[in-house]
């Protein structure tokens, strides 16, 4: 007898088998929301899971199936699943059927090109930001790019930290500030950066003279740099001694001349009878 046009009977479970065991046994593997390809594998396994569970008699509460499925989403994916679990717990279905769930899931996790491009851009930003720019600029750029990735809040916090300037990271490593979330670490980093900028602006007031390069002082006084050359100490002493010797010799010669004149005057007076 031909079976054409007949509907196959649903699979039968052994007598006394607890169907609730299938809810966890057939559930797909966990997905963290990071890779688009892993997301496609998850939603494919979830489709098989959903169709199998709903065909086994007796019927099982679909709300429990959805919650079990969403609990397989971890890290960044768990943040997306959380609000839906809350909705299900209030006996409200967030999706009309599995096709609606699949569409929403793929739109969020499986837009591979956009997410991978955002991840690459974020990695580039974190590697180069500590060299240039302010923390405020970095924070704005980071948040704009990170919003297009599926990273968890913890991943975003750690990646944000890696891109901070070295001076900020050094302070964070030795301070007791609360940086347990992305929001808190950004607030602390922005405050530190502002304080450092204020100190930098106040520094010229404390050192009004500033630092000068070689020759700048001489140029400011209209004198060529390095014009005044001082002799070493020994040579200065030698030059000083030489000058003193010359002056003494001249004085002795002058005294000798005076004595000779006085002697000549005395001889003349004797001859004239004085």
TIBABA-12434 format. One record per residue (C-alpha): residue number from 1; residue in three letters; x, y, z. Coordinates in Angstrom, 3 decimals, decimal comma. Example, Ala and Ser with C-alpha at 12.3 -4.5 7.8 and 13.67 -1.06 7.14 Angstrom:
<nodes>
<node pos="1" code="ALA" east="12,300" north="-4,500" up="7,800"/>
<node pos="2" code="SER" east="13,670" north="-1,060" up="7,140"/>
</nodes>
This chain:
<nodes>
<node pos="1" code="UNK" east="0,000" north="0,000" up="0,000"/>
<node pos="2" code="UNK" east="1,357" north="3,387" up="-0,954"/>
<node pos="3" code="UNK" east="2,089" north="5,931" up="1,741"/>
<node pos="4" code="UNK" east="1,979" north="8,843" up="-0,688"/>
<node pos="5" code="UNK" east="0,177" north="11,861" up="0,706"/>
<node pos="6" code="UNK" east="0,140" north="10,602" up="4,262"/>
<node pos="7" code="UNK" east="1,670" north="12,512" up="7,186"/>
<node pos="8" code="UNK" east="4,413" north="10,619" up="9,009"/>
<node pos="9" code="UNK" east="3,629" north="9,848" up="12,609"/>
<node pos="10" code="UNK" east="5,645" north="11,817" up="15,173"/>
<node pos="11" code="UNK" east="8,525" north="9,972" up="16,816"/>
<node pos="12" code="UNK" east="7,548" north="8,019" up="19,876"/>
<node pos="13" code="UNK" east="9,534" north="8,019" up="23,111"/>
<node pos="14" code="UNK" east="9,954" north="4,895" up="25,214"/>
<node pos="15" code="UNK" east="7,206" north="4,389" up="27,730"/>
<node pos="16" code="UNK" east="7,861" north="6,292" up="30,919"/>
<node pos="17" code="UNK" east="10,640" north="8,425" up="29,382"/>
<node pos="18" code="UNK" east="10,877" north="11,876" up="30,940"/>
<node pos="19" code="UNK" east="10,562" north="14,302" up="28,029"/>
<node pos="20" code="UNK" east="12,022" north="17,102" up="30,170"/>
<node pos="21" code="UNK" east="15,431" north="15,429" up="29,830"/>
<node pos="22" code="UNK" east="15,409" north="16,209" up="26,111"/>
<node pos="23" code="UNK" east="15,133" north="19,899" up="26,860"/>
<node pos="24" code="UNK" east="18,740" north="19,928" up="28,078"/>
<node pos="25" code="UNK" east="20,117" north="16,918" up="26,167"/>
<node pos="26" code="UNK" east="19,265" north="18,284" up="22,714"/>
<node pos="27" code="UNK" east="20,071" north="21,918" up="23,438"/>
<node pos="28" code="UNK" east="22,795" north="23,432" up="21,207"/>
<node pos="29" code="UNK" east="26,264" north="24,306" up="22,453"/>
<node pos="30" code="UNK" east="26,911" north="27,660" up="24,067"/>
<node pos="31" code="UNK" east="27,552" north="30,744" up="21,940"/>
<node pos="32" code="UNK" east="29,416" north="33,833" up="23,203"/>
<node pos="33" code="UNK" east="28,402" north="36,213" up="20,442"/>
<node pos="34" code="UNK" east="31,929" north="36,883" up="19,157"/>
<node pos="35" code="UNK" east="32,181" north="35,128" up="15,778"/>
<node pos="36" code="UNK" east="29,515" north="35,349" up="13,090"/>
<node pos="37" code="UNK" east="30,200" north="31,824" up="11,802"/>
<node pos="38" code="UNK" east="29,714" north="30,378" up="15,279"/>
<node pos="39" code="UNK" east="26,424" north="32,266" up="15,441"/>
<node pos="40" code="UNK" east="25,229" north="30,638" up="12,219"/>
<node pos="41" code="UNK" east="26,079" north="27,204" up="13,608"/>
<node pos="42" code="UNK" east="24,221" north="27,991" up="16,824"/>
<node pos="43" code="UNK" east="21,011" north="29,135" up="15,122"/>
<node pos="44" code="UNK" east="21,102" north="26,073" up="12,853"/>
<node pos="45" code="UNK" east="21,391" north="23,754" up="15,867"/>
<node pos="46" code="UNK" east="18,688" north="25,768" up="17,634"/>
<node pos="47" code="UNK" east="16,335" north="25,212" up="14,696"/>
<node pos="48" code="UNK" east="16,783" north="21,441" up="14,924"/>
<node pos="49" code="UNK" east="16,400" north="21,598" up="18,688"/>
<node pos="50" code="UNK" east="13,173" north="23,580" up="18,525"/>
<node pos="51" code="UNK" east="11,566" north="21,420" up="15,848"/>
<node pos="52" code="UNK" east="12,466" north="18,158" up="17,598"/>
<node pos="53" code="UNK" east="11,284" north="19,193" up="21,040"/>
<node pos="54" code="UNK" east="7,949" north="20,496" up="19,768"/>
<node pos="55" code="UNK" east="7,210" north="17,237" up="17,896"/>
<node pos="56" code="UNK" east="7,669" north="14,898" up="20,837"/>
<node pos="57" code="UNK" east="4,478" north="14,127" up="22,729"/>
<node pos="58" code="UNK" east="3,379" north="15,176" up="25,200"/>
<node pos="59" code="UNK" east="3,692" north="18,849" up="24,345"/>
<node pos="60" code="UNK" east="6,147" north="20,782" up="26,477"/>
<node pos="61" code="UNK" east="5,652" north="24,455" up="27,505"/>
<node pos="62" code="UNK" east="7,255" north="26,476" up="24,731"/>
<node pos="63" code="UNK" east="8,274" north="29,202" up="27,166"/>
<node pos="64" code="UNK" east="10,600" north="26,718" up="28,883"/>
<node pos="65" code="UNK" east="12,091" north="25,753" up="25,517"/>
<node pos="66" code="UNK" east="12,870" north="29,379" up="24,685"/>
<node pos="67" code="UNK" east="14,387" north="30,095" up="28,086"/>
<node pos="68" code="UNK" east="16,544" north="26,946" up="27,884"/>
<node pos="69" code="UNK" east="17,695" north="27,962" up="24,421"/>
<node pos="70" code="UNK" east="18,507" north="31,541" up="25,433"/>
<node pos="71" code="UNK" east="20,436" north="30,337" up="28,480"/>
<node pos="72" code="UNK" east="22,942" north="28,826" up="26,045"/>
<node pos="73" code="UNK" east="23,982" north="32,347" up="25,079"/>
<node pos="74" code="UNK" east="26,963" north="33,571" up="27,119"/>
<node pos="75" code="UNK" east="29,138" north="36,704" up="27,514"/>
<node pos="76" code="UNK" east="28,158" north="39,317" up="24,913"/>
<node pos="77" code="UNK" east="25,343" north="37,148" up="23,562"/>
<node pos="78" code="UNK" east="23,893" north="36,830" up="27,074"/>
<node pos="79" code="UNK" east="23,405" north="40,604" up="27,207"/>
<node pos="80" code="UNK" east="21,192" north="40,343" up="24,144"/>
<node pos="81" code="UNK" east="19,298" north="37,326" up="25,538"/>
<node pos="82" code="UNK" east="18,675" north="38,789" up="29,008"/>
<node pos="83" code="UNK" east="15,753" north="41,125" up="28,173"/>
<node pos="84" code="UNK" east="14,073" north="38,355" up="26,125"/>
<node pos="85" code="UNK" east="14,285" north="35,942" up="29,061"/>
<node pos="86" code="UNK" east="12,620" north="38,549" up="31,263"/>
<node pos="87" code="UNK" east="9,853" north="38,917" up="28,663"/>
<node pos="88" code="UNK" east="9,352" north="35,143" up="28,501"/>
<node pos="89" code="UNK" east="9,231" north="34,911" up="32,284"/>
<node pos="90" code="UNK" east="6,270" north="37,289" up="32,219"/>
<node pos="91" code="UNK" east="4,438" north="34,841" up="29,893"/>
<node pos="92" code="UNK" east="4,912" north="37,023" up="26,816"/>
<node pos="93" code="UNK" east="6,349" north="35,608" up="23,581"/>
<node pos="94" code="UNK" east="8,965" north="37,968" up="22,067"/>
<node pos="95" code="UNK" east="8,769" north="36,164" up="18,684"/>
<node pos="96" code="UNK" east="5,789" north="34,863" up="16,738"/>
<node pos="97" code="UNK" east="7,661" north="31,698" up="15,753"/>
<node pos="98" code="UNK" east="11,158" north="30,316" up="15,318"/>
<node pos="99" code="UNK" east="11,579" north="32,038" up="11,948"/>
<node pos="100" code="UNK" east="11,081" north="35,399" up="13,657"/>
<node pos="101" code="UNK" east="13,662" north="34,439" up="16,294"/>
<node pos="102" code="UNK" east="16,124" north="33,329" up="13,617"/>
<node pos="103" code="UNK" east="15,732" north="36,608" up="11,729"/>
<node pos="104" code="UNK" east="16,336" north="38,698" up="14,857"/>
<node pos="105" code="UNK" east="19,286" north="36,537" up="15,931"/>
<node pos="106" code="UNK" east="21,055" north="36,701" up="12,558"/>
<node pos="107" code="UNK" east="20,515" north="40,447" up="12,294"/>
<node pos="108" code="UNK" east="22,278" north="40,949" up="15,622"/>
<node pos="109" code="UNK" east="25,043" north="38,327" up="15,555"/>
<node pos="110" code="UNK" east="25,608" north="37,172" up="11,994"/>
<node pos="111" code="UNK" east="26,190" north="40,342" up="9,994"/>
<node pos="112" code="UNK" east="29,748" north="39,106" up="9,569"/>
<node pos="113" code="UNK" east="31,153" north="41,873" up="7,392"/>
<node pos="114" code="UNK" east="29,972" north="44,735" up="9,600"/>
<node pos="115" code="UNK" east="30,971" north="43,122" up="12,887"/>
<node pos="116" code="UNK" east="34,372" north="41,916" up="11,716"/>
<node pos="117" code="UNK" east="35,127" north="45,338" up="10,245"/>
<node pos="118" code="UNK" east="34,152" north="46,976" up="13,543"/>
<node pos="119" code="UNK" east="36,359" north="44,566" up="15,497"/>
<node pos="120" code="UNK" east="39,327" north="45,267" up="13,217"/>
<node pos="121" code="UNK" east="38,782" north="49,015" up="13,577"/>
<node pos="122" code="UNK" east="38,531" north="48,710" up="17,361"/>
<node pos="123" code="UNK" east="41,772" north="46,719" up="17,572"/>
<node pos="124" code="UNK" east="43,527" north="49,352" up="15,464"/>
<node pos="125" code="UNK" east="42,189" north="52,148" up="17,677"/>
<node pos="126" code="UNK" east="43,320" north="50,460" up="20,897"/>
<node pos="127" code="UNK" east="46,824" north="49,813" up="19,542"/>
<node pos="128" code="UNK" east="47,466" north="53,368" up="18,408"/>
<node pos="129" code="UNK" east="45,467" north="55,582" up="20,752"/>
<node pos="130" code="UNK" east="47,985" north="55,526" up="23,641"/>
<node pos="131" code="UNK" east="50,444" north="57,391" up="21,405"/>
<node pos="132" code="UNK" east="48,287" north="60,355" up="20,376"/>
<node pos="133" code="UNK" east="45,021" north="62,110" up="21,185"/>
<node pos="134" code="UNK" east="43,151" north="62,847" up="24,378"/>
<node pos="135" code="UNK" east="41,298" north="60,301" up="26,484"/>
<node pos="136" code="UNK" east="38,049" north="62,079" up="25,660"/>
<node pos="137" code="UNK" east="38,593" north="61,622" up="21,914"/>
<node pos="138" code="UNK" east="39,575" north="58,001" up="22,472"/>
<node pos="139" code="UNK" east="36,490" north="57,301" up="24,601"/>
<node pos="140" code="UNK" east="34,095" north="58,783" up="22,045"/>
<node pos="141" code="UNK" east="35,663" north="56,792" up="19,193"/>
<node pos="142" code="UNK" east="35,815" north="53,608" up="21,253"/>
<node pos="143" code="UNK" east="32,132" north="53,707" up="22,240"/>
<node pos="144" code="UNK" east="31,017" north="54,445" up="18,687"/>
<node pos="145" code="UNK" east="32,944" north="51,475" up="17,265"/>
<node pos="146" code="UNK" east="32,319" north="49,051" up="20,143"/>
<node pos="147" code="UNK" east="28,563" north="49,508" up="19,728"/>
<node pos="148" code="UNK" east="28,830" north="47,652" up="16,391"/>
<node pos="149" code="UNK" east="30,623" north="44,638" up="17,889"/>
<node pos="150" code="UNK" east="29,205" north="41,746" up="19,878"/>
<node pos="151" code="UNK" east="31,805" north="41,998" up="22,650"/>
<node pos="152" code="UNK" east="30,600" north="41,559" up="26,202"/>
<node pos="153" code="UNK" east="30,818" north="44,424" up="28,684"/>
<node pos="154" code="UNK" east="33,856" north="42,747" up="30,272"/>
<node pos="155" code="UNK" east="35,621" north="42,439" up="26,898"/>
<node pos="156" code="UNK" east="34,897" north="46,083" up="26,126"/>
<node pos="157" code="UNK" east="36,288" north="47,170" up="29,498"/>
<node pos="158" code="UNK" east="39,557" north="45,284" up="28,996"/>
<node pos="159" code="UNK" east="39,970" north="46,466" up="25,419"/>
<node pos="160" code="UNK" east="39,301" north="50,046" up="26,496"/>
<node pos="161" code="UNK" east="42,012" north="49,751" up="29,148"/>
<node pos="162" code="UNK" east="44,605" north="48,542" up="26,618"/>
<node pos="163" code="UNK" east="44,141" north="51,678" up="24,523"/>
<node pos="164" code="UNK" east="44,630" north="54,189" up="27,339"/>
<node pos="165" code="UNK" east="47,819" north="56,308" up="27,467"/>
<node pos="166" code="UNK" east="50,635" north="54,695" up="29,455"/>
<node pos="167" code="UNK" east="50,544" north="57,389" up="32,147"/>
<node pos="168" code="UNK" east="46,835" north="56,695" up="32,781"/>
<node pos="169" code="UNK" east="47,347" north="52,925" up="32,850"/>
<node pos="170" code="UNK" east="50,200" north="53,318" up="35,339"/>
<node pos="171" code="UNK" east="47,973" north="55,329" up="37,685"/>
<node pos="172" code="UNK" east="45,120" north="52,835" up="37,353"/>
<node pos="173" code="UNK" east="47,466" north="49,967" up="38,190"/>
<node pos="174" code="UNK" east="48,509" north="51,538" up="41,506"/>
<node pos="175" code="UNK" east="45,320" north="53,351" up="42,529"/>
<node pos="176" code="UNK" east="42,271" north="52,071" up="44,336"/>
<node pos="177" code="UNK" east="39,706" north="53,414" up="41,887"/>
<node pos="178" code="UNK" east="36,699" north="51,283" up="41,016"/>
<node pos="179" code="UNK" east="37,107" north="50,181" up="37,390"/>
<node pos="180" code="UNK" east="34,862" north="47,130" up="37,525"/>
<node pos="181" code="UNK" east="32,719" north="48,215" up="34,555"/>
<node pos="182" code="UNK" east="33,244" north="49,961" up="31,240"/>
<node pos="183" code="UNK" east="31,306" north="52,992" up="32,498"/>
<node pos="184" code="UNK" east="33,349" north="53,299" up="35,689"/>
<node pos="185" code="UNK" east="36,768" north="52,892" up="34,068"/>
<node pos="186" code="UNK" east="35,871" north="55,507" up="31,445"/>
<node pos="187" code="UNK" east="34,777" north="57,977" up="34,119"/>
<node pos="188" code="UNK" east="38,010" north="57,456" up="36,087"/>
<node pos="189" code="UNK" east="40,213" north="57,719" up="32,983"/>
<node pos="190" code="UNK" east="38,526" north="60,941" up="31,830"/>
<node pos="191" code="UNK" east="38,978" north="62,527" up="35,270"/>
<node pos="192" code="UNK" east="42,652" north="61,536" up="35,425"/>
<node pos="193" code="UNK" east="43,308" north="62,887" up="31,954"/>
<node pos="194" code="UNK" east="41,666" north="66,204" up="32,845"/>
<node pos="195" code="UNK" east="43,788" north="66,503" up="36,003"/>
<node pos="196" code="UNK" east="46,965" north="65,802" up="34,042"/>
<node pos="197" code="UNK" east="46,050" north="68,461" up="31,469"/>
<node pos="198" code="UNK" east="45,515" north="71,035" up="34,238"/>
<node pos="199" code="UNK" east="48,932" north="70,241" up="35,730"/>
<node pos="200" code="UNK" east="50,509" north="70,542" up="32,304"/>
<node pos="201" code="UNK" east="48,968" north="73,987" up="31,819"/>
<node pos="202" code="UNK" east="50,132" north="75,162" up="35,239"/>
<node pos="203" code="UNK" east="53,705" north="73,997" up="34,755"/>
<node pos="204" code="UNK" east="54,888" north="77,054" up="32,684"/>
<node pos="205" code="UNK" east="53,684" north="79,361" up="35,519"/>
<node pos="206" code="UNK" east="55,968" north="77,609" up="37,966"/>
<node pos="207" code="UNK" east="58,947" north="77,730" up="35,596"/>
<node pos="208" code="UNK" east="58,420" north="81,096" up="33,891"/>
<node pos="209" code="UNK" east="61,950" north="81,219" up="32,560"/>
<node pos="210" code="UNK" east="61,614" north="77,915" up="30,806"/>
<node pos="211" code="UNK" east="64,492" north="76,002" up="29,277"/>
<node pos="212" code="UNK" east="66,748" north="77,533" up="26,613"/>
<node pos="213" code="UNK" east="68,773" north="75,856" up="23,976"/>
<node pos="214" code="UNK" east="72,445" north="76,567" up="23,560"/>
<node pos="215" code="UNK" east="73,003" north="80,051" up="22,153"/>
<node pos="216" code="UNK" east="69,487" north="81,352" up="22,900"/>
<node pos="217" code="UNK" east="70,612" north="83,456" up="25,892"/>
<node pos="218" code="UNK" east="73,449" north="85,001" up="23,924"/>
<node pos="219" code="UNK" east="71,121" north="85,712" up="20,994"/>
<node pos="220" code="UNK" east="68,663" north="87,439" up="23,318"/>
<node pos="221" code="UNK" east="71,390" north="89,848" up="24,496"/>
<node pos="222" code="UNK" east="72,722" north="90,455" up="20,969"/>
<node pos="223" code="UNK" east="75,948" north="88,628" up="21,727"/>
<node pos="224" code="UNK" east="77,128" north="85,609" up="19,741"/>
<node pos="225" code="UNK" east="77,029" north="82,285" up="21,621"/>
<node pos="226" code="UNK" east="80,195" north="81,018" up="23,242"/>
<node pos="227" code="UNK" east="81,945" north="84,423" up="22,772"/>
<node pos="228" code="UNK" east="83,283" north="84,520" up="26,307"/>
<node pos="229" code="UNK" east="85,875" north="81,799" up="26,796"/>
<node pos="230" code="UNK" east="87,326" north="81,439" up="30,237"/>
<node pos="231" code="UNK" east="90,814" north="80,022" up="30,724"/>
<node pos="232" code="UNK" east="91,378" north="77,023" up="32,947"/>
<node pos="233" code="UNK" east="92,210" north="77,814" up="36,569"/>
<node pos="234" code="UNK" east="95,945" north="77,094" up="36,273"/>
<node pos="235" code="UNK" east="96,277" north="79,245" up="33,171"/>
<node pos="236" code="UNK" east="94,344" north="82,040" up="34,879"/>
<node pos="237" code="UNK" east="96,794" north="81,915" up="37,812"/>
<node pos="238" code="UNK" east="99,751" north="81,899" up="35,447"/>
<node pos="239" code="UNK" east="98,408" north="84,868" up="33,531"/>
<node pos="240" code="UNK" east="97,762" north="86,717" up="36,764"/>
<node pos="241" code="UNK" east="101,303" north="86,038" up="38,025"/>
<node pos="242" code="UNK" east="102,788" north="87,186" up="34,718"/>
<node pos="243" code="UNK" east="100,883" north="90,467" up="34,927"/>
<node pos="244" code="UNK" east="102,032" north="91,091" up="38,497"/>
<node pos="245" code="UNK" east="105,706" north="90,450" up="37,538"/>
<node pos="246" code="UNK" east="105,559" north="92,979" up="34,698"/>
<node pos="247" code="UNK" east="104,095" north="95,697" up="36,945"/>
<node pos="248" code="UNK" east="106,766" north="95,124" up="39,620"/>
<node pos="249" code="UNK" east="109,604" north="95,403" up="37,116"/>
<node pos="250" code="UNK" east="108,223" north="98,682" up="35,792"/>
<node pos="251" code="UNK" east="107,976" north="100,073" up="39,325"/>
<node pos="252" code="UNK" east="111,582" north="99,118" up="40,116"/>
<node pos="253" code="UNK" east="112,813" north="100,776" up="36,943"/>
<node pos="254" code="UNK" east="110,939" north="103,946" up="37,844"/>
<node pos="255" code="UNK" east="112,452" north="103,995" up="41,375"/>
<node pos="256" code="UNK" east="115,924" north="103,487" up="39,934"/>
<node pos="257" code="UNK" east="115,449" north="106,435" up="37,620"/>
<node pos="258" code="UNK" east="114,317" north="108,662" up="40,510"/>
<node pos="259" code="UNK" east="117,372" north="107,665" up="42,570"/>
<node pos="260" code="UNK" east="119,688" north="108,486" up="39,678"/>
<node pos="261" code="UNK" east="118,122" north="111,962" up="39,306"/>
<node pos="262" code="UNK" east="118,456" north="112,666" up="43,026"/>
<node pos="263" code="UNK" east="122,069" north="111,551" up="42,953"/>
<node pos="264" code="UNK" east="122,818" north="113,869" up="40,021"/>
<node pos="265" code="UNK" east="121,234" north="116,841" up="41,803"/>
<node pos="266" code="UNK" east="123,313" north="116,160" up="44,929"/>
<node pos="267" code="UNK" east="126,571" north="116,115" up="42,936"/>
<node pos="268" code="UNK" east="125,788" north="119,464" up="41,265"/>
<node pos="269" code="UNK" east="125,059" north="121,140" up="44,590"/>
<node pos="270" code="UNK" east="128,405" north="119,977" up="45,962"/>
<node pos="271" code="UNK" east="130,287" north="121,410" up="43,000"/>
<node pos="272" code="UNK" east="128,575" north="124,767" up="43,307"/>
<node pos="273" code="UNK" east="129,419" north="125,057" up="47,009"/>
<node pos="274" code="UNK" east="126,043" north="124,683" up="48,559"/>
</nodes>
